[in-house]
Amino acid sequence: MKLLLTSGGITNQSMKDELLRLAEKPAEELVIAFIPTAANTEKGDKGWLVNDLVTLKNLNPKALDIVDFSALPRDIWQPRLEAADVLVFGGGDTFRLMHHLKKSGLAELLPGFLKMRVYVGISAGSIVTGPNFSVGQALGLYYEEIGEYGEEDGLGFVDFHIRPHLNSPDFPKVRDEYLRELAKEIPETIYAIDDETAISVADEKVKIISEGGYKVYNAP
C-alpha cells in the first residue's frame, strides 16, 4: 500500500517528486481521480477546494476525474476509481467522509484498490487513514460542532495519526503547545504537518517529505 498524506495537497516539488516515485509513472501518464465527498457539507467559500483541483491539474496528468462516490451509484463510481492510478481524497468534514466510506462499501474495497494505486489524502482525506479519530480532539482543533456524523474508527491503513494545518491562521489551535497536551491523551504517534509537508508510506516504511514545518509527538 502506497500513501501520500498531506495537509494541503501536492503543494511543492518535493511532494510532486514523491508522488511520481510512488506511482512509478511520469505525470503525463497519470490518471487521477479526485474525491470531493468530505467537502459537500462545508459552508462558505470553496476557494480552497478549487485550489486543490488546480494544483492537481498543474501536475499535467493524462486525465483528472472528479468522483463523488456519495452522490453516485456504485456501478458508476467504482469503474471510474478503478480507472485511476491515483485516488485523491480531498478535505472537509472528516466524520462525513468516514461515514460515507463505510456506507458505500468503498472502505472495504480500498485495500484491494490500493494494491495497484496510490492514495493521496488532503486534510480530512489524510486523517481518515489512521486507526481512529477522537471526537473531543477534533472539536478542539478543527470543528465547533460535529453535526450528524460521529464516526470514531478510521480506515486503519496506518498506525499513527495525522493532524493537518500546523500553524495555519485558519486553525489557531493547531499549535505545538496545544498539540503537546493532546498527545498525552493517545498512545500512538502523531504527525502534525503544515501545508508544505507530507507523510509518505510505502510498504509500511514512513518518510517525511517537507519544504515546510512539522512536529512529531509520541515518536516511534
C-alpha positions in Angstrom: 0.0 0.0 0.0 1.3 3.4 -1.0 0.0 6.6 0.7 0.9 10.2 0.5 -0.8 12.1 3.3 -0.8 15.8 3.1 -2.4 18.8 4.7 -3.0 21.0 1.7 -2.4 18.7 -1.3 0.6 18.5 -3.7 1.9 22.0 -2.9 5.6 21.7 -3.8 8.2 20.0 -6.0 9.3 17.6 -3.3 5.7 16.2 -2.9 5.3 16.0 -6.7 8.5 14.0 -7.0 7.4 11.7 -4.2 4.0 11.2 -5.8 5.6 10.2 -9.1 8.0 7.9 -7.3 5.1 6.1 -5.6 3.1 6.0 -8.8 6.0 4.7 -10.8 4.8 6.7 -13.8 5.5 10.1 -15.3 2.9 12.8 -14.7 1.7 12.8 -18.3 0.7 9.2 -18.0 -1.2 9.5 -14.7 -5.0 9.2 -14.4 -6.1 11.0 -11.2 -9.5 10.7 -9.5 -10.3 13.5 -7.1 -12.9 12.6 -4.4 -14.6 15.8 -3.0 -17.0 14.0 -0.7 -15.7 15.5 2.5 -16.4 19.0 1.3 -20.0 18.6 0.5 -21.4 19.9 3.8 -18.7 22.6 4.4 -20.1 26.1 4.4 -18.8 29.3 2.9 -16.0 29.9 0.4 -14.8 26.9 -1.5 -11.7 28.6 -3.0 -9.5 26.1 -1.1 -11.3 23.2 -2.9 -10.8 24.9 -6.3 -7.1 25.4 -5.4 -6.7 21.7 -4.7 -8.0 20.9 -8.1 -5.9 23.5 -9.8 -2.8 22.1 -8.0 -3.6 18.6 -9.4 -4.3 20.0 -12.9 -0.9 21.7 -12.8 0.7 18.3 -12.5 -0.3 17.9 -16.1 -1.8 14.4 -15.8 -3.2 12.4 -18.6 -6.7 12.8 -17.1 -8.2 14.4 -13.9 -11.6 13.0 -13.0 -13.9 14.1 -10.1 -15.8 11.3 -8.4 -18.1 12.0 -5.5 -18.9 8.4 -4.5 -21.5 9.6 -2.0 -23.6 11.1 -4.8 -23.3 8.3 -7.4 -24.4 4.6 -7.6 -21.7 2.1 -7.2 -21.9 0.9 -10.8 -20.8 4.4 -11.8 -18.2 5.3 -9.2 -16.4 2.0 -8.9 -15.2 1.7 -12.5 -14.1 5.3 -12.5 -12.0 4.8 -9.4 -10.6 1.6 -10.9 -9.6 3.5 -14.0 -7.3 5.8 -11.9 -3.7 5.5 -10.9 -4.0 7.9 -8.1 -7.0 8.4 -5.7 -7.0 11.8 -4.1 -9.4 12.2 -1.1 -9.9 15.9 -0.5 -10.5 17.9 2.6 -13.6 18.9 4.6 -15.6 17.0 7.2 -13.6 14.0 8.4 -16.6 12.4 10.0 -18.8 12.7 7.0 -16.1 11.3 4.8 -15.7 8.2 7.0 -19.4 7.7 7.3 -19.8 7.5 3.5 -16.7 5.4 3.1 -18.4 2.8 5.2 -21.9 3.3 3.9 -20.9 3.0 0.3 -18.7 -0.1 0.8 -15.7 1.8 -0.5 -13.9 1.4 2.8 -13.9 -2.4 2.2 -12.8 -2.0 -1.5 -9.9 0.3 -0.8 -7.3 -2.2 0.4 -7.7 -4.1 -2.9 -7.7 -0.9 -4.9 -4.5 0.3 -3.3 -2.5 -2.8 -4.3 -2.1 -1.1 -7.6 -2.9 2.6 -6.9 -1.6 5.4 -4.8 -3.8 7.0 -2.1 -3.3 10.8 -1.6 -5.0 12.4 1.3 -5.7 16.1 1.8 -6.5 17.2 5.3 -9.6 15.1 6.2 -8.6 12.6 3.5 -5.4 12.1 5.4 -6.9 11.9 8.9 -9.3 9.0 7.9 -6.3 6.7 7.2 -5.4 6.4 10.9 -6.7 3.9 13.4 -9.3 6.2 14.9 -10.0 9.9 15.5 -11.1 11.4 18.8 -14.3 13.4 18.6 -13.0 15.5 21.5 -9.7 16.3 19.8 -11.4 17.1 16.6 -13.7 19.6 18.3 -10.8 21.2 20.0 -8.7 21.5 16.8 -10.9 21.8 13.8 -14.7 21.9 14.5 -17.1 23.9 16.5 -19.6 21.0 16.3 -19.5 17.5 14.8 -23.0 17.5 13.2 -24.9 14.3 12.4 -21.8 12.1 12.0 -19.8 10.8 14.9 -17.6 8.1 13.4 -14.7 7.2 15.7 -12.9 4.5 13.8 -10.6 5.3 10.8 -9.6 3.1 7.9 -6.6 1.8 9.9 -4.2 1.9 6.9 -1.6 3.4 9.2 -0.9 3.1 12.9 -0.4 6.8 13.5 -2.4 10.0 13.4 -2.2 13.0 11.0 -3.0 16.4 12.3 -3.0 18.8 9.4 -2.8 22.6 9.1 0.0 23.1 11.6 0.4 26.8 12.3 -2.3 27.8 9.9 -4.1 31.0 10.6 -7.4 29.3 9.8 -6.9 26.8 12.6 -5.4 28.8 15.6 -5.4 25.8 18.0 -3.2 23.6 15.7 -0.1 24.8 17.5 2.8 23.0 19.3 1.7 24.0 22.8 -1.8 22.7 22.3 -0.8 19.5 20.4 1.7 18.6 23.1 -1.1 18.4 25.6 -3.4 16.4 23.2 -0.6 13.9 22.6 -0.7 12.9 26.2 -4.3 11.5 25.6 -3.4 9.0 23.0 -0.5 6.4 22.8 0.1 6.5 19.0 2.5 8.7 17.1 1.1 12.0 15.8 2.4 13.8 12.8 1.4 17.4 12.8 2.1 18.8 9.4 1.8 22.1 7.6 0.6 22.6 4.0 4.2 22.2 2.7 4.7 18.8 4.3 3.5 15.2 3.6 3.9 11.8 5.2 4.8 9.1 2.6 4.1 5.5 3.4 5.3 2.7 1.1 5.4 -1.0 2.2 4.9 0.2 5.8 8.0 2.5 5.6 7.2 6.0 6.8 9.0 9.0 5.4 8.6 12.8 6.0 8.5 14.9 2.8 8.8 18.6 3.7 9.6 22.0 2.5 7.8 23.5 5.5 7.3 22.6 9.1 6.1 19.6 11.1 6.1 18.2 14.6 6.2 14.6 15.7 4.7 13.5 19.0 5.0 10.1 20.7 7.7 9.3 18.2 8.1 5.6 17.3 
